[in-house]
């Protein structure tokens, strides 16, 4: 099988990162989590919940609720 230089580079970077944490994936992840918290920046912003998600939507409020189901749907 032919060598893939890109994958070889990725594997080498992974090994280098793990070596910095004694080969322990959990130690690496914990260190990354602490760095993310210390940065003060959100890694992912929570999505805004909609009225429909919260149960605050009223019947017939959404146009889609007024459509009948296609034939065959139960």
Buried (B, 14 or more C-beta within 10 A) or exposed (E): EEEEEEEEEEEEEEEEEBEEBEEEEEEBEEBEEEEEEEEEEEEEEEEEEEEEEEEEEEEEEEEEEEEEEEEEEE
